């Protein structure tokens, strides 16, 4: 059994806060990282890394997130549609001094009824023969277009908790979509659903984020035999490539005892949201829990030979780090356990 453990934001990206690591009892994680062979490369978002692992390429300046997500949200369309699809995900924008900050659906909930009414009104007021809004999931909206626009976009994960002015679409057709973007904001601003949400003290849905466009992909090759994840995008890749997709195991010890052969991708993304929203307490508590549920069992499994090779991949705004650990690496007595923060470094 070979395992690739993908852990976004294992390292805190704000290097000016080294004290965040103080008092973390994560000796088994630190041992695995210290004994392994490490490699550092340029930073990537989780979705971009996954696309690259599956040998996908950008389409017209975007990673094809939307057509892949259709495999979960609208399976029939994922196989038959001839259109170009873009994500038009609902977001909350907040003006802060001279910039606009974005919050994604980690910060709010939308009911299916609210999402359906929002999209219905967007189509009634803005939709036309050139594009139409769709929602197959309350937190994931789409735009269907007959022809791909000449435009480069950024993923929603790239702009979450950041100033959107640095990430707006660019390219020949971007001015058209900037206009649509503004019209959507005006419509949502006074929408009755938002007025009701505001009266309940909930964040309003005052904009969408465009990105992740592409056409339907005919063939996807997977380097893995199994994907274990609670993340929808990685599960959509499993569906698109026809490999085994399973939710994260509840009991890691029992899962490792099964010794299922093959190459397994395990996506542990529970550190991602607290890191993006700068919730240091939640990030620390989540990491401490992962030491007991994942890193101690994995260390034991490698030492006993149940796991042949473990690759820990982590990425944040600074860098992407890979650590490869085998059974023989654990016997390298001359490699002492080093604190977690010493393993986080920039590319040269």
N, C-alpha and C positions, 0 to 999 in steps of 0.2 A: 504494500500500500504506500503510495506516494501522495503527500498532501501539500497543496499550496494554500496557505492561510493568508487571505487578503484582509488587512486590518487598516482601513483609512484612519489617519490621525492618531496613530499609536504614539507619535511624538507631538507635543504641544508646539504649535507653529510660532508662538510669540517667544522668541529667544530672550527677551528682556525679563521674562518671568521664570528663572530657573528654580525659584522656591516652590513652584507647583509640584515638583517631584519629591519634596521633602516628606519623609515619613511613609512613603509608599513601600509596603512590604511585598515586593514582586520578585523575589529571589530566583524563582524558576524561569520566569521570562528573561531576566537579566542574564542568567546562565546560558540559556539557549542562544541569545544574541551574541554573547561574548565568545562562545565556542564555535559559532558558525562562521562560514566564509561569507563576507559581506561585499556588496556592490552598491554604489550610489550613482544615480542618474538624474536627469531633469525631471522636475515635478510634473505630475499629471493628475487630472481629476479621475475619480474612480471609474466613471462611465467610459472615459477615453482609454484608460488602461484595459478595461474589459474588451472594448472594441478592438484594440490592438492585439490582445491575446487571441481573439477569434479571427484575426487576419482581415478585419474590415477596414475599409478606407473611407475618408470623408467624401460626401457627395455635395458638390456645388458649395464647398466651404463649410459644411456642417457634418457632424457625426450623426449617423442615421438612427437616432434614438426613437423618434416617433414611429417609423414603420416596424421597428423591433417590438415596441411596447404594444402594438396591435395584436401580437401573438397572445398576449394575456387579456387585453381589453376587448378586442374584436377579432377573434381567430379567423372567421370567414374572410374578412377584408384583408387580413394579413397574407392571405394566399392568392386572392383574386384581383385586388385593386390595381388599377393602372395609373393612379394619380400620385402626385407628390404630397407627402404628409409632413406637417410641422407641428411640434408641440406648441400649444398656446396656453400654458399652465396658469391657473389663477394665482395671483400674488397680492401681497399688501405692500404698498409703497408709503414711506414716511419721509417727509422733508426735514432735514437736519442742517441748519445753517445754510451752506451753499451747495449742498448735494442731496441726492435722493437715495435712501437706503431701502433695500428689498428684503422682505421676509417671505419664505415659502410656506408650504402647507404643514411643515413641522410646527408652525406657530398658531395654526388655526384649524378648525374643522368646517367642512361644508357638507350639508346633507345632500343626498341624491336629488331631492326635490328642488333645493336651491340651485344646484348646478344646472339642472335641466331648464329651470326658468331663466337663469342668466344666459345660457347659450341660445335658448329660443329667442330671447329679446335681442341678443347680438345679431342673430341671423335676420330677424325681422327688420332691424334698423341698418345693418351694415352689410350683411351677406348679399352676394350676387353670383352671377354665372362664373365669375373668376375664382371665387373661394367661398367656402362654407365652414362654419364652426360645428364641431361635434363634441359630445362628451360621452364616454363609455365608462368613466370612473369619476366620482365627484371631484377628486383632486387632480385629474389629468384630462385636460381639454386639448382638442386638436383643431388644426385648420387643414382642409383638403383643397388642393390646388391642381388644376389640370396640367400645369407646366411648372417646372422648377424655376424659382426666381434667381436672378443673378445677384446673390447676396450672401455675405458671410455673417454668421451668428455665433453666439456663445451659449454654452450650456447653462441651464438654470443653476446647477450646483456651483458654477464658477462665479456667479454674481450674488448668491445668497449672503446676506449681511454685509454687502458692499455697495459702493456708490455706482448706480447703474449707468451713469454718464460715461464711464470708461468701457462699457460693454455693449453699447447699442449697436444694432446691425449696420454693416457697411457694405458698399458695393453699388453697382449700377441701379438696382431696383430698390435700394434701401429707403429712398425718399418716399416711395409709395407706401411702404410698410411703416415708416415713421408716422405718416398721416393716419393710417389705420390704427396704429398704436394710440395716438392722441384721441381719436374718435371713440375708441373703446373706453378710455379713461373718462371721457366726458359722460358717456352713457352710464357707466358704472357708478360715477360719483353721486348721482341723485337717485339711484335705483332704489325702489321700495324695500327690497330685501336688505340692502345695506343700511337703510334707515332703521329697519327692525333690528339688525345685528348690532348697530351702534347703541340702540336703546337698551340692549341686553348686556352691554359692556364687552361685546365681542369685536375682534378685528374685522374691519370691512374688507371686501374684495374689490379693490379699486383699480386693478390693472391685470394684464396678462404678461407672460414672458414668452417671446418667440424664439425658437431654436430647435436643434435636433432634427432638422429636416432631411428627408430622403425618400426614395422610391422603394417599392417592395423588393426585398433581397431574395434571390432565387436559391442560392446555395451558400451555406455557412459551415465552415470547417471548425470543429472544436478540438483543442489539444487535451481535453479532459474527457473522462468517462462518466463522471458524476459531478453535479453542482449541488452543494448544500448551502442554502441561503434563505433568509426571510426577506431579502431585498427583491423587489419586483423586476428590476431591470436585468439582474443576473439570471433570474428565473426565465425571463423572456428569451434570453440568449440560449438557454438550455432547450426551450421549446423550439426555437428557430433552427437549432442544429440537431434536434432529435436525440438528445442525450438524457440521461437520468437526472431529474431535478427533484430535490427533496428539501423539506424544511430543516433547519438546524436541529441536530439531535438534542433531545432533552437531557439524556444521560450520556455524557461524552465517554465515560469509562466503558459502558456497555457497548457503545458504538465502536470504539477502538478494538474491543475484543472480537468483533465479528471479522476483522481483517479482510474486508471486501477488497479484492484486487483492483488495480487500475490507478488512474491519476485523478485525484479528487481536488476540486476547488471548493474551499470553505470560505464564505464571505461573512466576516464579523464586522458589521458597520455600526455597532452601537456607540462607538466613540465619536462618530462623525458629526452628529447633530450638536452635542454639547461643545465640541471643539469649534464648530462654525459660529455658534451663538455665544461663545466665550463663557460657558457655564463650567467654571473650573471645578466646583464641588461635584457636579454630576459626572464630569470626565474622570475625576479621581476615583469616585466610588465604583463607576463602571469598570475601570481598569483593575481595581482591587478584586472585584468579583470575577473578572476574566482569569486572573491568576489561579483561582481555585477551580473554576469550571473548565478551563481550557489548558493553561500552560503546565500545571502540575500533571494532569493526565497525559499530555503529549510528551512531556519529558520522560515519564515512566514508560510510555509506549515505545519511544525511540530506544531507550536503554535496554528494553526487553526484546527488541527486534520486531515488534508488531508494526511499527512504521519504519519503512526503509529510508525515506528521505522526507524531511520537512523543509519547505520553503516559506519563510515569513516575508510577505510583501507589505510594506506600509508606505503611504504617501500623504503628503500635505502640501501646503503652499510653498514650502522650501525645497523639497527634494523627494525622490522616490528611492526607497532603500529595500534591497533584497538580502535576506540572510538564509543561507542554505546549511542545514544541519543534518548530519548522519550519525549513526551509532558510534562510529570510530571517533567522531569529533568530540564526543562527551568525555573521552579518555585523555584529551589534551590537557594534562595537569598543569602545564606551563601557561595556559591561558586562564587568567583569573577572572572571576565575575566582576564586571564593571557596571557602574550606575547607568540607569536607563538613558539619562540625558546625554551621556558621552557617545551614544550610538547615533544620535541625530546630527547630521551634518549636511552642509550644502555641497552641491556639485562643484568641482574645480573648474 
